[in-house]
Amino acid sequence: MSKTYKIISKEPAPERVVNVFSISDLIQFSDGLSNDALEEWFTEYRYDAEIAQGEVFHNKSKFKEVEFPDGTTKINEIPVDGNGFDEEELELVKKMQDLDILIKGELEWTGGAWNTFSIELDDSEEFDLKKIKAEGDCGLIINYTYDGNDFTNDEDWLLSDGYSNIEVSIFYDGSLHKIELDELQNELEEKGIDTKNIDSDALSNCLIEKIKKQKILSENESQDVPVFDKTQIDEVLSKFPEDMSLAAKELGLEYDSLKEIVFADNSYPALKDKWTPELKEPSDISDLENVNKIKSIVAKCLEKGELFPSWPDILAENGCDVEPYNMMTAIIKIKLDNGAFYVALKYKVKDKADFIVGKFAGWSDN
């Protein structure tokens, strides 16, 4: 005789994929840079590529309801072996080269529930909730095991009201740049370019030109802050490279006004290169032991010449609870008992820093 144990689902199961393609692939998938055509491609690709589908998990675990043979249930926290959606993206971004295309697709189901998973055990075998593990992919649980043996997927799903969401980005000059397909299509058609017949070289040149123009616009965008002669700014920051309060006084500004210029105006590179935030007193740092540990790891990373995107992995290997790294913000977020802690280039600090090492700083949100 045997007994059946079930893992019950009470929530929908998204479908997700993140992958790297070429510009020629993008042209083919989107049939002339149409977002509607790209969504149609994604509908077929979901089946052809057998992309991940399952319930969403966070922080490497998920609380699930387990049903026993007698019909009683118990909520159990199940550990998940697998990457989150953002982690999958980061791993791909680390390997991307200029003009690679990143497509991140997701099909959400707003109603219904995912599959039940069941396993049969011999009557004589004592059931142990701790032996249940989950397999994850793209932040979704795709399977469960018990003591190394697979649960059976009962395929009793009931899902409704689905909608897709697709993000397209191009990797160029060390970072990702989001592409709004319909907007790009309209811009090219206004220039008389037939997007249905555009080739990969022509589109590459158009995208590079667009990225460079956006960068120039961003650097020159008015922020309603005081304008200073660049030479004057450089002289003052060279005079007070480690004391922004004195630099602000020399310029006849309040400290917060100088800070606003640093964060708002990219036309003075020296501002961000030399910006040094105020430091907290050691007595004001609520978790000094962990802060000093993070500071030591940052110092070693700089000493060894480790690239910044690799720091999250190094911090995690040294016992830090690091959230998935976001290439778009270039800020590392670490969970501490008393809140979040951040590491990035020091000009990103909006208040006081807990520590400064070279061009980098660490700060908390409390």
N, C-alpha and C positions, 0 to 999 in steps of 0.2 A: 504493500500500500504506500501511497505517497500523499503529500500535502502540498497545496498550491499557495504561494505567497505572491502578492501583486504590489506593484508600484503604480499608484493611481495618478492620473493627470486631471487637473481642473483648469488648465489654461491653454491658450492657443500655442502653435509652434511655428515661428517664423522660418523662412528659408533664407540663407545668406551665402554670399560668395565675395571674395576679394582676390583679384588676380591682375597680373601684369600682361599687357598686350602691346602691339606696335601701333603706330599711327595708321598704317594701311589697314590693320584690323578694325580700328575705330571707324574709318571711312566705310568699310564693308558692313560692319554691324549696324551703323546708323543710317545707311543708304543716303549719303549726302548730308550728314550732320543733322539729322532729324532726331529729336528726343523721343518722339512717338515710335519711330522705327527702332531705336535702341531698346525701348521697353518691349517691343515685339520680339526682338532678338533674345532678350533676357528670358522671356517666357519659354522659348524653345531651349535655350542654353541650360535652364534649370533642370530639365529632364535629361538632356544629352550628357551633361557633366556630372549628374547626380550630386548636386550641391548639398551642403549640410542643411538638415532640418531637425528641429527639436525645440525643447523649452529653453528659455534663456537662463543662464547662470551668471553669478557675479562672485568675485573673490574666491574662486576655486572650490565652491561648495554650493549646495542647494538643499533647502528643507523640503522633504517630500513625505507624502502620506503613504504608509505601507499597510496593506490589508493582510490580516492573518487568516488562516483557514476557517476559523470560527466566525469570521465576519467583523471582528474588532479591528480597529486601526490605531496606528501610532505614528506621530510625526517624528521623522528622523533626519538629521543633517548628514547628507551624503557628499563625500569629497569627490571633486571632479578633476580628472587628468586631461588637460587640454588648454589651448590658448583662448583668450577672449577675442572679440572681434577686432578691437583696436590693436591688440598684440599681434594678431595675424597680419594686419596692415603694416605695422612697424617692421616686422621681420622681412616683408617684401620690399619696403622702402629702403631698407639698409642695402639691398642688393641692386637697386634700380640705377640705370644710367640715363644720361640726358636724352630726352625725347621719348622715353618709355611712357606708356599710358597705363594708369591705374584705374580699374573699374571696380567700384564697390556697389554691389547690388543686394537688395533686401526685399523680400516679399513678406508683408505683415498680414496676419489674420487677426481681425478684431473680435471675432466671436468663435465659440466652440472650445474644443479641448483636444489635446494630442493623444497619442496612443497609450494604452495600458501596457505595462511590461510585467511578465509573470515568470515564475520559476517553480518547478516541482522538486521537492526534496523527500527523501525516504522518511517514513514515520520515525525511524530510530535516530535521525539526525537532528540535533538541536539547532534551531535557527538563531543566528547571531546577526543583529542589525549592523554591527561594525564591519561585517564582511562584504557589505554592499559598496560598490564603487561605481562611478559614472565616467563615461568617456565623452570628452567634449571636442568640439570643432567650431571655430568662428564664434565662440561665446554661446554655443548651443549644445545641449546634452543629446547625443545621438544614440547612446546605448548604455545599458547597465550590466554589471557582472556581479556574481556572488562567488566569493572565494576563487576567482579566476574563471568561472564558467558564465557564459552569456545568459542573460534573461531572454525570454522569447518575446518578440514584439507582436502583440496581439492585433495590431493594425486596425484598431477600432476607432480611429480618429473621426472627429466631426468638426470641420472647420468652415467658417463662412466669412463673407465681407473682406476679401483680400484686396490689398493694394500694394503696388511696387514703388520702390524708391531707389534711384540709381544716381551715384555720384561719379563723375569723371574728372580725373586730374592728370596733369602732365608733369613729369619730373624734369626740371631744368635748373642749372646753376646751383645745385645742392639742395633744392627744396621743391615741394609740391605746389602746383598752381592749379586751382580749380577751373574747370572749363564748363561754362554754361552753353550747351550745344545750340539751343534755339537762338540765343543772343549772338553767338558766333556765326551761325548760318545767316542771320539777317544782315550782320555787318559785312560779310563777304559778298552777299547778293547785292547789297547797295553799291559795292565797288565793281559790280559787273562780273563777279567770279561765279562760274557755274559749279555749285557745290556738289552736284550729282556726278560731275566728271573731274573733280579736283584730285590731284595725285598727292602722294605722301610728302614729296619734297616741297611742293607748293604750300601744303597745309602746315608743314613744319616751319617754314619761313614766316607764314602768317602768325602762327602762335608765338614764335620767338619775338617778332615785332610787337605783338600785343602785350607780352609780358614786360618787355623793356619800356613800353609807353606807360604801362600801369605803374611801374617802379618810379619813373620820372614824375608822374602826376602825384604819386604818394609823397615823394620827397619835396615837392614844391607846393603842396596843398596848404592854403592859408589856415592857420589855427587860432587867429585873433590873439596872438601873444606878441610881446615886444620883439622888434627886429634889431639885431646888433651887427656891427661890422665883424666879419669872420676873424680878422686879425686881432681885434679887441677881445673877442671870446677866447681865442687861442692863448693870448698873453695872460689873461686872468687865470685860466685853468692850468697853465704851466706854472704860474706863481703859487697857486693853492691847489695842487693836484690831490691832496688828501683831506681837504677841508672845504666842502661845498658851501658851508655857512659863510666863511670868509670870502669865497669867490662871489657869492651872491651880494654881499655887502659892497665889494669892490665894484660891482656892476650897478649898484644902487637898486637892488632888487630884494624882495623878501625871499627867504629860502624856498617856500612853496612855489613862487613864481619862476625861479630858476629851474626847479624840478619840472614844472609844466613845460618849459622850453625844451628840456632834455627829452621828455617823453613825446612831445608834439611835433618837433621840427627835426627832420632828418637832413637838413641842409648843412649842418655843422657836424661832421663825423667825430671831431675831437670831443664834442660834448659827451657822447656815449663812451668813447674810448677812455676818457679820464673821469667820468662821473663816479663819485664815491659816496654811497649813502651813509647816513649816520649809523653808528653802531650802538646797540643796546649795552647797557651795563650788565656784567655777568649775573648780578642779583635779579635782573629783570627777565632773564631767560628761564622759562619754567621747566625745561627738561635739559639741563646743561650737559648731563652725561651723554645722552644720545646726540645732542647737537655737536659736541666735541668729537664724537665717533664719526659722524657724517663729515665734519670738517677735515678730519684726518684722512678719510677715504678720498675726498676731493683733492687734497694736497698730493696724495700718492698718484692719483690719476693724472694730474698735471705734470708731476715729476717724470712719469713713465711715457708721457705723450699720448695718452689714451684719448680717442676722439669722443666728443661730448655725447653723441647718440649711444655710445657703448657704456656710458656711466650707469644708466639704470640697471643693467645686468650686473655690473660690478657691485653696485650698492646692494642689490638683492642677494648676491652671493655672500655678502658680508652680514646678512641677517636683517637688512632693512626691508620694510613692507612698502614696496614701490608700486605705484599705479602705472598702467601702461603709458608709455611715452608718446607724446603728441608732437610730431614734427612741425606742425603748424605754429605752435606756441613756443617750442624750444624751452620748455620749463619742466623740470623733473619734480614730481609731487610724491612725497613720502608720508605715510601715515604714522603718526605718533599717538601715544595714549591721550595726549591733551589736545589733539587736533592735527591739522595738516602742516607740513613743512616743505619748503620749496628751495630748489637750487637752480640757478641760471646765471647768465651774464649779469654783472652787478647793476647795470643801468635799469634792469627790469624791476628792481626793488622799489615799491611804491611808498614804503614807510621806513622803519629802521631795520637794519640787518642784524642777524645773530652772529654772523661771521663773514669775513671777506678773505678770499684766497686768490691772489692774482686778479684776473678780470672777472672772477666769479664770486657769488655771494649766496648765503643761505639765510632764509627768513621764515618766520611762522605767520599764521593768519590770526593770531590772538594777541 
